[in-house]
Amino acid sequence: MSPRALWAVFTTTESKKESLNLIDARAYGLDPHFLQFSGGKTKWESSTFALEHGLGQVDTIVVDEELTLSKAFSTAMRPSKIIPYFYRASGEFESDDITVTTLVTSSRFGAFSRLIDRYRGPISATIHVGNTTNDIRTVLRSLKSLYATSRNMAAYVDVHLVIDSFDRQFNTWRNIARLFARTDYVMMLDVDFYLCTDFRTAIRETPHIMDKLRRGNVALVVPAFEYTKYSDGLDPSVFPRDKRALLSLVKSKHLGMFHASWTPGHNSTDYKRFYAAPPGNIYKVTQYTSAYEPYVIVKREGPPWYEHWFFWLIMNHLLTGVTKDL
C-alpha cells in the first residue's frame, strides 16, 4: 500500500456563483467565454492512508480559491486579482518535462510568440494586466488573437492573469508561473531570450543530468549570451545553433557573457570553463556570490521561491535561502 498525500483540486464553481462571476467578468472587461477558475474552490481531501486507519474524514473541506491565493501571495502588493489558467494548453505533458516559466506584459507579445514557436514545449506564463477597463480589454483582445492564430500557443501554453495597478511585481509573477506549472521541472526565463538550441531534449535524454535534477537540491545553470553590438543581434536567423558556432563568435568578440557590464550577475557561471568544456559536459559552480542571477532549471517542488519583496529591477531574481548545489 502506498499512502496518498493530501492534495488540492480546483473545482468548477456552482451555477449561482458562476453567474455572479460572469457579471464580475463583464465589470472587469473580461470575455466570460474564456473565464476559467476565477472564483473557484480549492478542495482538500483526506489521504487514503488516513481513511484506512480511521483518521481524517470522508467529506472534503472546501476553501475559496481567492482565499487560498491571497495566503499564497500574502507578501505581495495588494489588492491584486489572480486568475490561474485563464487559457490552458490543450497538450498533455510528461511529468519529467521542463516547463519554461515566464512573465509577460502587453508590450512583449511579439517576443512571447517567438519564444513559444522556438521552444515547442510546456510554458507557464504570467501575464500582467493593468487594472483599468481600457487596459484589460486591449490586452485580452490581443491575447485572444494570439491564442487563436498560434497552434503552438494553444498546444503548449498555460496563461495566468494578474490584474492590478502594480507594474513591477516581477517575483510575484515568477512564483505564480512556477506554482501553476504542470511538470516536475521548471526554468525561469525572460520572455525576450531566443532559444538557439534544443537543450530541453538534450537534458531529458541524458540520464546523469536528470538524476541530479531529481534530487531536488540541484540548479542546472543554462549560460546566457548577448551580442556585444546591439545591431548584430537583431536577426535570429544568423544566431549560432551549436557550440562550435558560439565559440567562433566569442573568439571574434561578437558575442559575450550576458550583461557583461554587471559582472556579479553571471560571472559565477565561469564562462572560460564553459568554453573549454566538451559539449554536454556539466561542472559545479564554485565561486558563488550573492548577486548571482543565472537562468536555472530546478525541480518545481522543494527549492526556495522568489522573494516578493524584491519587485524592481535590481537583484529581483534572487531566491530566499539559496542552498543549491550549482
N, C-alpha and C positions, 0 to 999 in steps of 0.2 A: 504494500500500500504506500503510495506517495502522497503525503499531505499536500493539499492545495492551499496556497496562501490566500489571504484576503485580497480582494481586488475591487476596483471601482469601474462601474459600467455606466456610460452615458445612455440614458433612456430618452425616448421621444416624449414630448410634452403632451399633457392632456388636452382634449379638444377645446375646452373653455380657455385654458391657459394659452393655447396656441392662437386662438382668435385674438386674445389680447396682444400677443407677440406681433401679429400681423399689423395691428394698429400702431404698436411701437415702431415696427419696421417702417411704416409709411411716414411716421413722425421723423424718423432718422433719415428719410430719403432712401431707404433700402428697398430693393426689389424683393417682395415677400416670397416670390417663387424660388429664390436662391438662399433664403434664410435657413440655416441649419444649426441646431443645438442651442441657439440663443434662448435663455430662459428654461433650459432643460434641467434634468435631475442627475445627481450622482448617487448611484445605488451601491450600498455596501452589503455584502453577504458573508455569513459565517463560513469558515473553511470546512471542507468535507471532514477533515481530521477532527475539528471541534465538535461537529454534529454527531459523528460516530462515537464520540466519548461523552455524549450527554452534555456538551457545553454549547455556548453560543445560542442562536435562535434561528428558527426556520424562516421567520418573516424577515424581509430585507429592511434595512434602515435607509431612508431616502433623505438626501440633503440637497438643497437648491444649488444648482451649478454656480450661480452668481456668488453664493457664499463661499463655496469651495475655492473658486478662482480668487476671490478677494483675500482669502487667507494665504493662498499660494504666492500671491504677489503683494503681500501686505506692506512691504517696504518700498514699493514703487510709488511714484507720484499719482495722486488721485484727485478727482474722480476719473475713471477710465473704463471703457466698455470693451471687454474682450469677447470675441466670437470665434471659438475654435472651429476648424473645418468648415469655414464659410463655403469654400469649394473643397471637395475631397476627390483625390485621384481615383480613377477607375481601376488602376492596376493593383495587383496583389504583390507584395514584396516579401522576399525571404527574410527570415529573422536575422541572418548574418550579413545582410546587405549593409551598405553605408549610405545613410541619408545626409545629403547636404542641407544644413540648416542655414537660413539666411534671413536678412531683413531688407525690406523694400519700401521705398517711398515712390510717390507717383512719378517723380522726375526720372526714375531709374527703370521704368518698364521695358525700355529697349534693351538695356543690359540684362534684365531679368529674362527676357525672351531668349537672348543669346546663350545665357547660362543653361537654360532648360534644354535647348537644342544640342548643346555640346555634351552635357552630362548624360542625358537619357537614362536617368536612374532616379530613385526616390528623392524628392525635395520637400522640405517642410519650411514654408516661408511665412514670416510675419509681415503683414502689410499695414503700415500706419496710415490712418485717415484722419485729417483734421476735423474737429468737431463743429463744422458748420454745414448747413444744408447744401450749399454750393460745392464744397469740397467733397462731401460724401457722394453726391450724385455724379460729379465729374469723375472721381476716382473709380467708382463702381461701374460706370459705363465703360471706361477704358479697360478695366479688369475683365468685365464680361466679354468685351470684344476680343481681348487677348485669349481668353479661355475658349471662346467659340471658334477661333481661327487657328488654334495650335493643337494638333493632335498630341504632341508630346506633353503639353501642359495638362491636357485632360487625362492623360495616362499616368503621369508621374508626380504631379504637384498637389500637395495639400496646402491650402491657403487659410491663414488665421488672421482675422482683422483685429486691430486695436484702434478704437475711436476715442480720441481725446484731444486736448489742446497743448500737449507737451511734445515738442519736436525732437528731443534728444534722449529719449529713454532707451538707448541702444541695448544696454544689458538686459533690461526687462524684455525687450523684443527678442533678443537672442534666447533667453530662457524659455519664452513661450514656444518658439520654433523647436527647441530641443524637447520640451515636455511633451509635445504632441507629435513628435517623430514616431514612425511606426516600425523602425528596425532597431536592432541591438546596438548599432554603432552610428555615430554622427560625426560630421565635420562642419564646424562653423566657418563659413566662407563669406567674404564680402561679395556682394552681388555683381560687381563690375570686374571680377577676375575672369580671365579667359583660360579655360582648361585645355592645355596643349596636348596632354597625354591621357590615356585611359588608365590612370593609377588605380581606380576602383577595382577593375578586373584583375590587374596585376597583384594587388594586395589580397584579394579574396582567393586567388589561385596559389598563394604562397603560404603553405601550412605554418612555418615557423613564425611568420608575422601575425597570422590570425591567432596563433596560440598566445602570443604576447598580449594582443588586444583582449582576448577572452579573460585574462587575469584581472582586468578591470583597474589596474594601477599603472597602466602604461598609456602615454600620449604619443602617438606617432606623428612626428613633425613632417609636414609637406613643405619643402623650401619654396619661397616665393621670390619672383624676379620682376624687374621692370627695366624698360629701355632707358638708357642714360639720356637720350634725346627724345623729347615727347613726340615729335613728328614721326619718328621711326616706329612708334608703337600703335599707329592708327589703322594698320591693315593686318587683320588677323591671319590672312592667307599666307603671310610670309613668316609667321611665328614658328619657332623650332618645334619639331614633332618628336625628337628623340634627344638623348643626352649628348650625342656627338655634335649635333647642330647647335645645341645650347652652349656647349663648351667653346665652339668656334666663335659664337657671338660674344661670349665673355672675354675670350682672349683678345678679340679686336676692340674690346671696350664699348661695344654697342649695347651690351646687356650687363646688369649687375644685380646685387642684392636689393631686394625691395626696401624702399625707404632708407637708402644708404645715408641720407642726411641725418637720420635718427638711429645711430649705430646700436644703442642698447636694445632697440625694439626687436631686431632679428639677428644680431651678431652672434648670439649664443648658439645658433644653428651650426656654426663653424663651416662656412661656405668653402673654405680651402679644402677641408677634409671631404666635403661632399663632392667637389670637383675631382678629387683623386680616387674616390671610391668607385668600384665597379658598379654598373647598372644593377639596381635591385638590392644592393648592399645597404644595411642599416647599422647605425652606430649610436652610442649613448652620448647625449649632451652632457658635458662635464662642467661648463663654465656658465652656470645659470645665474641670471641677475633678476632683480625684482621688476625691472622694466621690460622683460622679455615678453613679447606678444606674438608668438608664432601661430600659424594655422595648423591645427592638430586634428587628428582622428582619435576619438576616445569612445569608450563604452558609454552608452546613454545613461545607464543607471550606475551610480557609485561615485564618479568623480565630482569635485566641487562644482557649484553653479556660479555663474557670473554675479557679481555684486551689483544690486540695483542702485546703490548709492553713487556709483561711477556712471554718470549719464552724459558727460561731454565727450570731447574727442581725445583728451589726454588720458592715457592709461585705461581706456574704457574696456579693453579686452581682458583685464586682469581677473583671475579667479580667486576665490577665497581659499585660504589654507592650501596652497598648491603643494601636493606631496607626490607629484608624478615622477615616474621613472622615465625621464625624457631621453 
